[in-house]
Amino acid sequence: MKFGRFSIILFVIGILGLMGFVSAEKTYASEKEGIETLKTPEEIQKFREEYIKNFRRTGLNTAPGDARFLRIMVASAGSKRGIEVGTATGFGAINMGMAFERNGGELISLDIDHRMVVAAEEHIKNMGLEKTVKVVEGDALKTIPELEGEFDFMFIDALKQDYMKYFQLALPKLKVGSVIVADNVILHANAMKDFLDFMEASPDYDMQIIRSSMEKGDGMAVIYKLR
């Protein structure tokens, strides 16, 4: 059987893509065993920072600077219950999860892709955050309405054209004073124009677009729910 150059390229790309979903348990087996033996907060913090530093990110993961910014936002706002729309392999979730753990809170992360959910859950376990971060598999347009209780933090990083839908579904559950962060708002501004226009015009929200990382040349909208 003969393969053209294009077929070979596609095959290689496919293999490289699958590498992003290599079991986190296998990749970080020694680290997982290590965290169970750690006793002090300082040891656990050092382990987690090293884990994040060595995390095998895919193109769908939040950039390191952005993930650190999200962690700082959760911690500084004192957020107790968060929604993440778009888990990918969990890089953003474990960063935010560290802050939610410190706040005595929890993060519920939503993703439609089973492979992503499995990989994210392994990373969350390896970080010792399974009591703080829960991953829910399914279409967020269907799973958001099923979430119970109130929330005070939301991070949106999924289908760009559906940002407004995600927000509207979560709105009845978002407390006054909630922080909402939306990713990729510069490069994909046209796809989420309805969402950005609403936030800009509404007297109920303060919004500022920022760049916390230059890795992807994009930015985030940081929004505060006034009333």
C-alpha positions as CSV (number, residue, x, y, z in Angstrom):
1,M,0.0,0.0,0.0
2,K,1.4,3.4,-1.0
3,F,1.0,6.5,1.2
4,G,1.3,10.0,-0.3
5,R,3.2,12.7,1.6
6,F,0.0,14.4,2.7
7,S,-1.3,11.1,4.2
8,I,1.9,10.6,6.1
9,I,1.7,14.1,7.5
10,L,-1.9,13.6,8.6
11,F,-0.9,10.3,10.3
12,V,1.9,12.0,12.2
13,I,-0.3,14.8,13.3
14,G,-2.9,12.3,14.5
15,I,-0.2,10.5,16.6
16,L,1.0,13.7,18.1
17,G,-2.6,14.7,18.9
18,L,-3.1,11.4,20.7
19,M,0.0,12.0,22.8
20,G,-1.9,14.8,24.5
21,F,-4.3,12.3,25.9
22,V,-1.7,9.8,27.3
23,S,-2.9,8.7,30.6
24,A,-1.9,11.3,33.2
25,E,-1.8,8.4,35.7
26,K,1.1,6.8,33.7
27,T,2.8,10.1,32.9
28,Y,2.8,11.2,36.5
29,A,2.7,7.9,38.4
30,S,5.7,8.7,40.6
31,E,4.3,12.2,41.4
32,K,0.9,10.8,42.3
33,E,2.5,8.4,44.8
34,G,4.6,11.2,46.1
35,I,1.7,13.6,47.0
36,E,0.1,10.9,49.2
37,T,3.2,10.9,51.4
38,L,3.5,14.7,51.7
39,K,2.6,16.1,55.1
40,T,3.2,19.9,55.2
41,P,1.4,22.6,53.2
42,E,4.8,23.8,52.0
43,E,5.6,20.3,50.6
44,I,2.3,20.0,48.9
45,Q,2.6,23.5,47.4
46,K,6.1,22.8,46.1
47,F,4.9,19.5,44.5
48,R,1.9,21.1,42.9
49,E,3.9,24.0,41.4
50,E,6.4,21.4,39.9
51,Y,3.5,19.4,38.5
52,I,2.0,22.5,36.9
53,K,5.5,23.4,35.5
54,N,5.8,20.0,33.9
55,F,2.2,19.7,32.7
56,R,1.9,18.4,29.1
57,R,-0.5,21.0,27.7
58,T,-2.4,20.7,24.4
59,G,-3.4,23.6,22.2
60,L,-6.8,23.7,24.0
61,N,-5.3,24.3,27.4
62,T,-5.2,27.7,29.0
63,A,-1.7,29.4,28.8
64,P,0.4,29.2,32.0
65,G,0.1,33.0,32.6
66,D,-3.6,33.0,32.1
67,A,-4.1,30.0,34.4
68,R,-2.0,31.7,37.1
69,F,-4.2,34.8,36.6
70,L,-7.3,32.8,37.1
71,R,-5.9,31.3,40.3
72,I,-5.1,34.8,41.6
73,M,-8.6,36.0,40.7
74,V,-10.3,33.2,42.5
75,A,-8.1,33.7,45.6
76,S,-8.4,37.5,45.7
77,A,-12.2,37.5,45.2
78,G,-12.6,34.8,47.9
79,S,-14.8,32.8,45.5
80,K,-16.4,29.7,47.0
81,R,-18.3,28.1,44.1
82,G,-17.1,28.2,40.5
83,I,-18.2,27.0,37.1
84,E,-15.7,26.3,34.3
85,V,-17.1,25.8,30.8
86,G,-14.5,23.9,28.8
87,T,-12.2,21.7,30.9
88,A,-9.8,20.4,28.1
89,T,-7.2,18.3,30.0
90,G,-7.6,20.2,33.2
91,F,-4.7,22.7,33.3
92,G,-7.0,25.6,34.1
93,A,-9.0,23.5,36.5
94,I,-6.1,22.5,38.7
95,N,-4.8,26.0,38.9
96,M,-8.2,27.4,39.9
97,G,-8.7,24.4,42.1
98,M,-5.8,25.3,44.3
99,A,-7.4,28.7,45.0
100,F,-10.8,27.2,45.6
101,E,-9.3,24.7,48.0
102,R,-7.7,27.6,50.0
103,N,-11.0,29.4,50.0
104,G,-12.8,26.3,51.3
105,G,-14.8,26.2,48.1
106,E,-15.3,24.0,45.0
107,L,-15.1,24.2,41.2
108,I,-17.4,22.3,38.8
109,S,-15.8,22.0,35.4
110,L,-17.8,21.0,32.3
111,D,-16.7,19.4,29.1
112,I,-18.4,17.5,26.3
113,D,-15.4,15.4,25.2
114,H,-15.0,12.1,27.1
115,R,-11.2,11.9,26.5
116,M,-10.8,15.3,27.9
117,V,-12.8,14.4,31.0
118,V,-10.8,11.3,31.7
119,A,-7.5,13.1,31.3
120,A,-8.6,16.0,33.5
121,E,-9.8,13.8,36.2
122,E,-6.5,12.0,36.4
123,H,-4.6,15.3,36.7
124,I,-7.0,16.5,39.4
125,K,-6.4,13.3,41.3
126,N,-2.6,13.6,40.9
127,M,-2.8,17.1,42.3
128,G,-4.8,15.9,45.3
129,L,-7.7,18.2,44.4
130,E,-10.5,15.6,43.8
131,K,-12.4,16.9,46.8
132,T,-12.4,20.4,45.4
133,V,-12.7,20.0,41.6
134,K,-15.5,18.0,40.0
135,V,-15.6,17.4,36.2
136,V,-19.1,16.9,34.6
137,E,-19.2,15.3,31.2
138,G,-21.8,16.6,28.7
139,D,-22.9,19.5,26.6
140,A,-22.7,22.6,28.8
141,L,-25.8,24.0,27.2
142,K,-27.6,21.0,28.9
143,T,-25.5,20.5,32.1
144,I,-25.4,24.2,33.2
145,P,-29.2,24.2,33.9
146,E,-28.8,21.0,36.0
147,L,-26.3,22.6,38.4
148,E,-27.7,23.2,41.8
149,G,-27.1,26.2,44.1
150,E,-25.5,29.6,43.7
151,F,-22.1,30.4,42.2
152,D,-19.8,33.4,42.5
153,F,-17.2,32.6,39.8
154,M,-17.4,31.6,36.1
155,F,-14.8,30.9,33.6
156,I,-15.8,30.5,29.9
157,D,-13.5,28.9,27.4
158,A,-15.6,26.7,25.1
159,L,-17.4,27.3,21.8
160,K,-16.9,31.0,21.1
161,Q,-20.2,31.6,19.4
162,D,-22.0,30.1,22.4
163,Y,-20.5,32.4,25.1
164,M,-23.8,34.3,25.5
165,K,-25.8,31.1,25.8
166,Y,-23.5,29.8,28.5
167,F,-23.7,33.0,30.4
168,Q,-27.5,33.3,30.1
169,L,-28.0,29.7,31.4
170,A,-25.7,30.4,34.4
171,L,-27.1,33.9,35.1
172,P,-29.9,32.8,37.5
173,K,-27.3,31.0,39.5
174,L,-24.7,33.8,39.7
175,K,-24.7,35.9,42.9
176,V,-24.3,39.6,43.0
177,G,-20.5,40.2,43.2
178,S,-19.7,37.3,41.0
179,V,-16.6,37.4,38.8
180,I,-17.0,36.1,35.2
181,V,-13.9,35.6,33.1
182,A,-14.2,34.9,29.3
183,D,-11.2,33.7,27.3
184,N,-10.1,34.4,23.7
185,V,-12.0,37.7,23.5
186,I,-9.6,39.4,21.2
187,L,-8.9,36.9,18.4
188,H,-12.5,35.6,18.5
189,A,-14.3,38.9,19.2
190,N,-16.5,38.6,16.2
191,A,-17.7,35.1,17.1
192,M,-18.8,36.3,20.6
193,K,-19.9,39.8,19.6
194,D,-23.4,39.5,21.2
195,F,-21.8,38.5,24.5
196,L,-19.2,41.4,24.5
197,D,-21.7,44.0,23.3
198,F,-24.1,43.0,26.1
199,M,-21.5,43.2,28.8
200,E,-20.2,46.5,27.5
201,A,-23.7,48.1,27.4
202,S,-25.3,46.6,30.5
203,P,-25.3,48.8,33.7
204,D,-25.3,45.6,35.7
205,Y,-21.7,44.6,34.8
206,D,-18.3,46.1,34.8
207,M,-16.0,44.7,32.1
208,Q,-12.3,45.1,31.3
209,I,-10.4,43.2,28.6
210,I,-6.9,42.3,29.6
211,R,-3.8,40.4,28.4
212,S,-2.3,38.4,31.2
213,S,-0.1,36.3,28.9
214,M,1.3,36.9,25.4
215,E,1.7,33.2,24.6
216,K,-1.4,33.1,22.4
217,G,-1.6,36.8,21.5
218,D,-5.2,36.8,22.9
219,G,-6.9,38.2,25.9
220,M,-9.6,37.7,28.6
221,A,-12.7,39.7,29.5
222,V,-12.9,40.2,33.3
223,I,-16.4,41.0,34.4
224,Y,-17.9,41.9,37.7
225,K,-21.6,41.5,38.5
226,L,-22.8,44.7,40.1
227,R,-26.4,43.8,40.7
